[in-house]
Amino acid sequence: MNSIIEINDLDLFYGEFHALKHVNMEIPEKAITAFIGPSGCGKSTLLRTFNRMNDMISGTRIEGKVAIAGTDIYSDEVDVETLRKRVGMVFQQPNPFPKSIYDNVAYGPRLHGISDRKKLDEIVETSLRSAALWNEVKDHLKRSAYSISGGQQQRLCIARALAVEPDILLMDEATSALDPISTLKIEELAQELKDRYTIVMVTHNMHQAARVSQQTVFFLNGEVVEYSETERLFSNPTDQRTEDYISGRFG
Ligand SMILES: Nc1ncnc2c1ncn2[C@@H]1O[C@H](COP(=O)(O)OP(=O)(O)OP(=O)(O)O)[C@@H](O)[C@H]1O
């Protein structure tokens, strides 16, 4: 498997607090990588380094390197808007804009200069189909995004992220606010999307990581304890701390 994200000796500080410690890893493209570990161990922090969302938190300092497709994303030449177009993100709470379903999906493409109605219609349909939502909303695209269920809103947020044709989709506990059926739908969707996109997901749910991902990373106190194929990590972990965590002895 080719890697798309390469992290070398990454340290991240929130002021004095050392939140990520000497992280080294390669994330394979067109696969799902899951980040697991107890609350506060740095999963979301690492995820946010991939699209420089940490830039928005004042007092954050980074040492080391994060490269995407060979480019150091923290170098001065990198345009953060372009980076965020390539690296989409979906959050724990569905956060559609207070606009119609159509306008939510068309938002990114419009921002990037697409105004042709036919082209936008095409993008909206393709993105909603990719997010497995088209059939449920195709007859009321003009309705408010708030008129659909939470699970549908989360798939709408995925469609909105896909509309700008990213390479990577980051999911930060994207199902933890959803009911089991909506969760299952998003998990199935992630499985379909992984053939076309690289997905990195933070999850509190070990069963979800085991069900959905190909690679799993276990974090503890800002460090990567173990990183391996999901099946191996859950069936035959090499580190005692991983074993203790996955068997429910802490966290
Ligand atoms: N903006 C911030 N300023 C200061 N400290 C922060 C900030 N964001 C996170 N932290 C701290 O950094 C550590 C890692 O947080 P992070 O949110 O990455 O953990 P996490 O593993 O994703 O946790 P959870 O599973 O609870 O979301 C925690 O100790 C947290 O308190």
The ligand as an SDF file (V2000), in Angstrom:
LIG
                    3D

 31 33  0  0  0  0  0  0  0  0999 V2000
   -7.0750   23.9220   22.4860 N   0  0  0  0  0  0  0  0  0  0  0  0
   -6.4180   23.2660   23.4450 C   0  0  0  0  0  0  0  0  0  0  0  0
   -5.6960   23.9300   24.3640 N   0  0  0  0  0  0  0  0  0  0  0  0
   -5.0460   23.2780   25.3490 C   0  0  0  0  0  0  0  0  0  0  0  0
   -5.0410   21.9390   25.4900 N   0  0  0  0  0  0  0  0  0  0  0  0
   -5.7510   21.2290   24.6080 C   0  0  0  0  0  0  0  0  0  0  0  0
   -6.4750   21.8420   23.5340 C   0  0  0  0  0  0  0  0  0  0  0  0
   -7.0950   20.8780   22.8220 N   0  0  0  0  0  0  0  0  0  0  0  0
   -6.7590   19.7110   23.4140 C   0  0  0  0  0  0  0  0  0  0  0  0
   -5.9570   19.9180   24.4730 N   0  0  0  0  0  0  0  0  0  0  0  0
   -5.3800   18.8980   25.3700 C   0  0  0  0  0  0  0  0  0  0  0  0
   -4.5620   18.0460   24.5750 O   0  0  0  0  0  0  0  0  0  0  0  0
   -4.7470   16.6780   24.9490 C   0  0  0  0  0  0  0  0  0  0  0  0
   -5.1810   15.8870   23.7420 C   0  0  0  0  0  0  0  0  0  0  0  0
   -6.4930   16.3060   23.3700 O   0  0  0  0  0  0  0  0  0  0  0  0
   -7.2740   15.6480   22.1590 P   0  0  0  0  0  0  0  0  0  0  0  0
   -8.5650   16.3560   22.0410 O   0  0  0  0  0  0  0  0  0  0  0  0
   -6.3910   15.5810   20.9910 O   0  0  0  0  0  0  0  0  0  0  0  0
   -7.4810   14.1780   22.7190 O   0  0  0  0  0  0  0  0  0  0  0  0
   -8.4260   13.0310   22.1800 P   0  0  0  0  0  0  0  0  0  0  0  0
   -7.6430   11.7770   22.3130 O   0  0  0  0  0  0  0  0  0  0  0  0
   -8.9590   13.3700   20.8560 O   0  0  0  0  0  0  0  0  0  0  0  0
   -9.5590   13.0660   23.2860 O   0  0  0  0  0  0  0  0  0  0  0  0
  -11.1250   12.7580   23.1600 P   0  0  0  0  0  0  0  0  0  0  0  0
  -11.1940   11.3210   22.8140 O   0  0  0  0  0  0  0  0  0  0  0  0
  -11.6420   13.0600   24.5290 O   0  0  0  0  0  0  0  0  0  0  0  0
  -11.6670   13.6720   22.1230 O   0  0  0  0  0  0  0  0  0  0  0  0
   -5.7560   16.6880   26.0900 C   0  0  0  0  0  0  0  0  0  0  0  0
   -5.0530   16.6350   27.3160 O   0  0  0  0  0  0  0  0  0  0  0  0
   -6.4720   18.0080   25.9470 C   0  0  0  0  0  0  0  0  0  0  0  0
   -6.9010   18.4960   27.1880 O   0  0  0  0  0  0  0  0  0  0  0  0
  1  2  1  0
  2  3  1  0
  2  7  2  0
  3  4  2  0
  4  5  1  0
  5  6  2  0
  6  7  1  0
  6 10  1  0
  7  8  1  0
  8  9  2  0
  9 10  1  0
 10 11  1  0
 11 12  1  0
 11 30  1  0
 12 13  1  0
 13 14  1  0
 13 28  1  0
 14 15  1  0
 15 16  1  0
 16 17  2  0
 16 18  1  0
 16 19  1  0
 19 20  1  0
 20 21  2  0
 20 22  1  0
 20 23  1  0
 23 24  1  0
 24 25  2  0
 24 26  1  0
 24 27  1  0
 28 29  1  0
 28 30  1  0
 30 31  1  0
M  END
$$$$
